[in-house]
Amino acid sequence: MSVSVMLFTSDLRVHDQPALAAAVRDGDAVVPLFVLDAGIHRAGFDAPNRRAFLADSLASLDRGLRERGGRLVVRSGAVVDEVCRVVAATGARSVHVAAGVSRYATRREDALRSALTAAGAALHVHDGVVTALPPGRVTPADRDHFAVFTPYFRRWEAAGTRPVVTAPRRITVPDTAGEPLPARSSVSGVSPGLAAGGEEEGRRRLTAWLARPASGVDSYAERHDDLAGDATSRLSPHLHFGTLSPVELVRRARDKGGPGAEAFVRQLAWRDFHHQVLAARPDAAAADYRSRGDRWRDDPKEIDAWREGRTGCPVVDAGMRQLRHEGWMHNRARLLTASYLAKTLYADWRTGAAHFLDLLVDGDMANNQLNWQWVAGTGTDTRPNRILNPLTQARRFDPDGEYVRRWVPELAGVPGRAVHDPAALPAAERARLDYPDPLVDLTAARDRFTEARGLNR
């Protein structure tokens, strides 16, 4: 009996799963394997929210495999060592894995290929599993990646996506030892409002969002920046863990059609854009993609206030508190909170990116780090010195103050638009609020930033 191994990483699904389909075709039996990676644990990347979502996702994946006669084999340790042990125990001749883009993922692939070659087995790395369009599939004539989104998007649209792959009907798993599945209940420090994970939940959420009339994909173009309306898909955690296929999302949205669907597809292209940047420039996970010569300020009290949602800027505080409670934050709030840290407080973007990675269930190196760099002006933004004024933005995207009142209950009784600028209230009213004064004056902060970037010269 010929055996292949399907090594799951950030592609925890059975639907539209090209690597799994290839592994099933490749042998009479297949070992669906997930390794609880000791290297990721040592690096501190398995933060509680992602560990809890992962537990949900592995349980869902196991159910999906069992419906087809299979099961998930879970091991703990170094990925290369555990894969080689499975290969040796089963006599497998091939291992299938989805291509990654981070430096960690590519080094893992290289180490796997070397070890498997020595063991007489082959490694097959599959593109188009984690992203809709593989990094490097489209490039400009003179570079190895696109640094500007608009020309990338034109080529991305023209390239199209691969067909959706049908889920295997039957999976036969040889006798292989594994560990019990991890359980969400065993993870401490999880955000109280963290959403459920897993392919079943992701597919349910996608179907409901595509069908929802007032706050689903049909209204996405008009409402995706509406902070209080919460009209985004909330599918980013499922994309991060691969419990949903980005290719299937693109195709189902386009089947739905309309301006909202196209706006949503554009956001999926932004995700691919960041992945192709990181694949070409892995150092951008920690180093400026384009240095601006910044000498970042390091004020621990200000940074702590930002983390805790106590800056005295209500829309920023609302976003930071949503992040802590849900392990997720509205995208417009991500832009505002990041701009406030990097440009208003003029603190190093890496400090903010690390905090987001501590809490975001959808946090990954490509989207988190490169979006932070975009906001900080050290990344691919063609207007690197833009500053998002939080008051202007709040009045535009939370006009009734509903988002702020939801997450900053100290301001629940503040009337009208004053909720966005309680410092402007009469002194007696302000004194009754259990809410801090602003950390900084926004005008003075803007002047400080422009001076630091040398824009006044």
C-alpha positions in Angstrom: 0.0 0.0 0.0 1.5 3.4 -1.0 1.2 6.1 1.6 1.5 9.9 1.3 1.5 12.5 4.1 -0.6 15.7 4.1 1.1 18.2 6.4 -1.5 20.9 7.4 -0.1 24.3 8.4 -2.3 27.4 7.8 -4.8 25.6 5.5 -7.0 23.8 8.0 -9.9 22.7 5.7 -11.1 19.9 3.4 -12.9 22.1 0.9 -10.9 23.6 -2.0 -7.8 22.1 -0.6 -5.4 21.4 -3.5 -2.6 20.0 -1.3 -5.0 17.5 0.4 -6.5 16.5 -3.0 -3.0 15.8 -4.4 -2.0 13.8 -1.3 -5.1 11.6 -1.7 -4.4 11.0 -5.4 -0.8 10.3 -4.6 -1.3 7.2 -2.5 -3.6 4.4 -1.5 -3.7 5.9 2.0 -2.8 9.4 3.4 -1.8 10.6 6.8 -3.5 14.0 7.5 -0.9 15.4 9.9 -0.7 18.6 12.0 2.3 19.3 14.2 2.0 21.6 17.2 5.2 23.3 16.3 7.7 23.8 19.1 9.5 26.5 17.1 6.4 28.7 16.9 5.9 28.2 20.7 9.5 29.2 21.4 9.0 32.3 19.2 6.0 33.3 21.3 3.8 33.3 18.2 1.1 31.0 19.5 -0.6 33.7 21.5 -3.7 32.5 23.5 -6.4 33.8 21.1 -4.8 32.1 18.1 -4.1 28.9 20.2 -7.8 28.8 21.1 -9.0 29.4 17.6 -6.5 26.8 16.4 -8.0 24.2 18.8 -11.5 24.9 17.3 -10.1 24.6 13.8 -8.3 21.3 14.4 -11.4 19.8 15.9 -13.5 20.9 12.9 -10.8 19.6 10.5 -10.9 16.3 12.3 -14.7 16.1 12.0 -14.4 16.9 8.2 -11.9 14.1 7.7 -13.9 11.6 9.8 -16.9 12.3 7.6 -14.8 11.0 4.8 -13.5 8.0 6.6 -10.3 9.6 7.9 -9.0 11.4 10.9 -6.5 14.0 11.9 -3.1 12.9 13.3 -1.7 15.5 15.8 1.9 15.5 17.0 3.9 17.9 19.1 7.5 18.9 18.6 9.8 20.1 15.8 8.0 19.9 12.4 10.8 18.3 10.5 11.4 15.6 13.1 7.8 14.7 13.5 7.1 14.5 9.7 10.2 12.3 9.3 9.0 10.0 12.1 5.6 9.6 10.4 7.3 8.9 7.1 9.5 6.3 8.7 6.6 4.6 10.5 4.3 4.4 7.5 6.8 4.0 4.7 5.3 7.2 3.0 7.1 8.2 -0.2 5.7 11.7 -0.5 4.7 14.7 1.7 2.4 17.5 0.6 2.3 20.9 2.1 0.9 24.4 1.2 3.5 27.0 0.2 4.2 29.6 2.9 5.6 33.1 2.5 7.2 34.0 5.8 10.9 33.4 6.4 10.0 30.8 9.0 7.8 28.9 6.5 10.3 28.9 3.7 13.1 27.7 6.0 10.8 25.0 7.2 10.2 23.9 3.7 13.9 23.9 2.9 14.6 21.8 6.0 11.8 19.4 5.2 13.0 18.9 1.6 16.5 18.2 2.8 15.5 15.7 5.5 12.9 13.9 3.2 15.4 13.6 0.4 17.8 11.9 2.8 15.0 9.6 3.8 14.1 8.7 0.2 10.8 10.7 0.2 9.7 13.7 -1.9 8.3 17.0 -0.7 5.5 18.6 -2.9 4.9 22.3 -2.1 1.5 23.6 -3.4 0.8 27.2 -4.4 -2.6 28.8 -4.4 -3.7 27.3 -1.1 -3.0 30.1 1.4 -3.5 33.0 -1.1 -5.8 33.4 -4.0 -2.9 34.2 -6.3 0.5 32.8 -5.4 3.3 35.3 -4.6 5.4 35.8 -7.7 2.7 34.7 -10.1 2.6 38.3 -11.4 5.6 40.7 -11.3 6.5 43.9 -12.9 9.1 43.9 -15.7 12.0 45.2 -13.7 11.4 43.8 -10.2 10.6 40.6 -8.3 7.4 42.0 -6.7 5.0 44.9 -6.9 5.5 47.7 -4.5 2.3 49.6 -5.4 -1.1 48.1 -5.1 -3.0 49.5 -8.1 -0.8 48.1 -10.9 -0.6 44.8 -8.9 -4.4 44.7 -8.7 -4.7 45.1 -12.4 -2.4 42.2 -13.1 -4.0 40.2 -10.3 -7.5 40.6 -11.8 -6.2 39.7 -15.3 -4.4 36.6 -14.0 -7.5 35.0 -12.5 -7.6 32.2 -10.0 -7.3 28.5 -10.3 -10.6 26.4 -10.3 -12.1 25.4 -6.9 -11.1 21.9 -6.0 -13.7 19.5 -4.9 -13.3 18.0 -1.4 -12.2 14.3 -1.3 -15.0 11.9 -1.0 -13.0 9.2 0.8 -9.8 9.3 2.8 -8.1 6.2 4.1 -5.6 6.7 6.9 -3.1 4.0 7.9 -2.5 3.1 11.5 -0.5 6.0 12.8 0.0 7.2 16.4 -1.1 10.7 17.4 -2.0 12.8 20.4 -5.4 14.0 21.6 -6.7 17.1 19.9 -6.0 20.3 21.9 -9.0 21.9 23.5 -10.0 25.6 23.7 -10.9 25.1 27.3 -7.3 24.3 28.1 -6.1 27.7 26.9 -5.8 30.5 29.5 -5.8 34.2 28.7 -8.3 34.1 25.9 -10.2 37.3 25.0 -13.8 36.9 26.4 -15.4 37.7 23.2 -13.2 35.6 20.9 -15.2 34.1 18.0 -15.4 30.4 17.3 -13.0 28.9 14.8 -13.1 26.0 12.4 -14.1 25.2 8.8 -17.8 24.6 9.7 -18.1 27.9 11.4 -16.2 29.7 8.6 -18.4 28.3 5.9 -21.6 29.1 7.9 -20.4 32.6 8.5 -19.5 33.1 4.8 -22.8 31.8 3.5 -24.8 34.0 6.0 -22.8 37.1 5.1 -23.2 36.6 1.4 -27.0 36.3 1.9 -27.5 39.1 4.5 -29.3 42.0 2.9 -28.5 45.1 5.0 -25.0 44.4 6.3 -23.5 41.7 4.1 -21.6 41.8 0.9 -24.3 43.7 -1.1 -23.6 46.8 1.1 -19.9 46.2 1.6 -18.8 49.0 -0.7 -20.8 51.6 1.2 -20.5 50.3 4.7 -17.2 48.5 5.2 -15.8 51.6 7.0 -18.9 52.0 9.2 -17.5 51.4 12.7 -20.7 51.0 14.5 -22.5 49.1 11.7 -20.0 46.2 11.9 -20.7 45.4 8.3 -17.4 43.7 7.5 -17.3 40.0 6.8 -15.2 39.1 10.0 -13.7 36.3 7.9 -10.1 37.3 8.4 -9.4 34.8 11.2 -10.6 32.0 8.9 -8.4 33.2 6.1 -5.4 33.3 8.5 -6.0 29.7 9.6 -7.1 28.6 6.2 -10.4 27.3 7.4 -11.8 29.1 4.3 -10.1 29.2 0.9 -9.3 32.6 -0.5 -9.9 31.3 -4.0 -13.4 30.1 -3.0 -14.1 33.5 -1.4 -13.1 35.3 -4.6 -15.3 33.1 -6.8 -18.3 33.1 -4.5 -18.2 36.8 -4.1 -18.0 37.3 -7.8 -20.8 34.9 -8.4 -22.9 37.1 -6.1 -21.8 40.1 -8.1 -22.3 43.9 -7.6 -20.2 46.7 -6.3 -20.0 45.3 -2.8 -18.6 42.0 -4.0 -16.0 43.7 -6.1 -15.0 45.9 -3.1 -14.6 42.7 -1.0 -12.6 41.0 -3.7 -10.3 44.1 -3.8 -9.6 43.5 -0.1 -8.7 39.9 -0.8 -6.3 41.2 -3.4 -4.8 43.5 -0.8 -4.1 40.4 1.3 -2.3 38.8 -1.6 -0.4 42.0 -2.3 1.1 42.0 1.2 1.9 38.3 0.9 3.9 38.8 -2.3 5.8 41.7 -0.7 6.8 39.7 2.3 7.7 36.7 0.1 10.1 38.9 -1.8 11.3 40.9 1.2 11.1 38.7 4.3 13.1 41.2 6.3 10.1 43.5 6.1 8.6 41.5 9.0 10.9 43.5 11.3 12.8 46.1 9.3 11.5 49.2 7.5 10.6 48.4 3.9 11.5 52.0 3.1 13.4 53.7 5.9 12.4 57.3 6.6 15.3 57.9 9.1 12.9 57.9 12.0 14.1 58.4 15.5 11.0 57.0 17.2 10.0 58.3 20.6 9.9 55.8 23.5 7.5 56.9 26.2 6.4 53.9 28.2 3.5 55.7 29.9 2.0 56.8 26.5 2.5 53.3 25.0 0.8 51.7 28.0 -2.1 54.1 27.8 -2.5 53.2 24.1 -2.4 49.5 24.9 -5.0 49.9 27.6 -7.4 52.2 25.7 -6.8 55.1 28.0 -5.3 57.7 25.6 -8.2 60.3 26.0 -8.9 59.9 22.3 -12.2 58.1 22.4 -12.2 56.4 18.9 -8.7 55.1 19.5 -9.6 53.8 23.0 -12.7 52.1 21.6 -10.6 50.2 19.0 -8.0 49.1 21.6 -10.7 47.9 23.9 -12.5 46.0 21.2 -9.1 44.3 20.4 -8.6 43.2 24.0 -12.2 42.0 24.4 -12.7 40.2 21.0 -9.1 39.5 19.8 -10.2 41.3 16.7 -10.7 44.9 15.6 -12.6 46.6 12.9 -10.3 47.5 10.0 -11.0 51.2 10.1 -10.2 51.2 13.8 -7.0 49.3 13.1 -5.9 52.2 10.8 -6.8 54.8 13.3 -5.2 53.1 16.3 -2.0 52.4 14.3 -1.8 55.9 12.9 -2.3 57.3 16.5 0.6 55.3 17.8 3.0 55.7 14.9 2.3 59.3 13.8 0.5 61.0 16.7 2.6 59.6 19.5 5.5 58.9 17.0 6.3 55.6 18.6 7.9 52.7 16.7 5.5 50.8 14.6 7.1 47.5 15.7 5.8 48.2 19.3 2.3 48.4 18.0 2.7 45.4 15.6 3.9 43.3 18.5 0.9 44.2 20.7 -1.5 43.4 17.8 0.2 40.0 17.4 -0.3 39.4 21.1 -4.1 39.7 20.7 -5.2 39.5 17.1 -6.7 36.1 16.2 -6.0 36.9 12.6 -2.5 38.2 13.2 0.0 37.0 10.7 3.4 38.4 9.6 2.4 39.5 6.1 -0.8 41.4 6.9 -0.1 42.6 10.4 3.5 43.8 9.8 3.0 45.3 6.4 -0.2 47.0 7.2 1.6 48.6 10.2 4.4 49.7 7.9 1.8 51.1 5.5 0.3 53.2 8.2 3.7 54.2 9.7 4.8 55.4 6.3 7.8 53.0 6.2 6.0 50.5 3.9 4.3 50.7 0.5 2.0 53.7 1.0 2.5 56.1 -1.8 1.7 58.9 0.7 4.0 58.0 3.6 3.4 61.2 5.5 -0.4 61.1 5.7 -1.8 61.4 9.2 -5.3 60.1 10.0 -6.9 62.7 12.2 -8.8 60.6 14.8 -11.5 63.3 15.4 -12.2 63.8 11.7 -12.2 60.1 11.1 -14.5 59.4 14.1 -17.0 62.0 13.0 -17.0 60.5 9.5 -17.1 56.8 10.3 -18.9 56.9 13.7 -21.1 59.9 13.2 -23.5 59.1 16.1 -20.8 57.9 18.5 -22.3 54.4 18.8 -19.0 52.6 18.3 -17.3 54.7 21.0 -20.2 54.3 23.5 -20.2 50.6 22.9 -16.6 50.2 23.9 -16.0 53.2 26.2 -18.9 53.0 28.6 -17.5 56.0 30.6 -18.7 58.1 27.8 -22.2 56.5 27.4 -24.0 59.5 28.7 -22.1 62.1 26.6 -24.6 63.6 24.1 -24.1 63.8 20.3 -20.8 64.3 18.7 -19.2 65.5 21.9 -18.5 61.9 22.7 -15.6 62.0 20.2 -14.0 65.0 21.9 -15.0 65.1 25.6 -12.1 67.4 26.3 -14.2 70.1 24.6 -17.0 69.7 27.2 -17.4 72.3 30.0 -15.1 71.7 32.8 -17.8 70.7 35.2 -19.2 68.0 32.8 -15.8 66.7 32.0 -14.9 66.4 35.7 -17.8 64.0 36.2 -16.4 61.6 33.6 -14.1 58.7 34.7 -12.1 59.3 31.5 -8.6 60.6 31.0 -7.6 63.9 29.4 -5.9 63.5 26.0 -2.3 62.3 26.1 -1.3 64.8 23.5 -2.6 67.8 21.6 -3.4 66.6 18.0 -2.1 69.8 16.4 1.2 69.8 18.4 1.6 66.1 17.6 1.2 66.7 13.9 3.8 69.4 14.0 6.2 67.1 15.9 5.8 64.4 13.3 6.3 66.7 10.3 9.4 68.1 12.0 10.8 64.7 12.7 10.2 63.6 9.1 11.8 66.8 7.9 8.7 68.0 6.1 9.1 71.6 7.4 12.4 72.1 5.7 
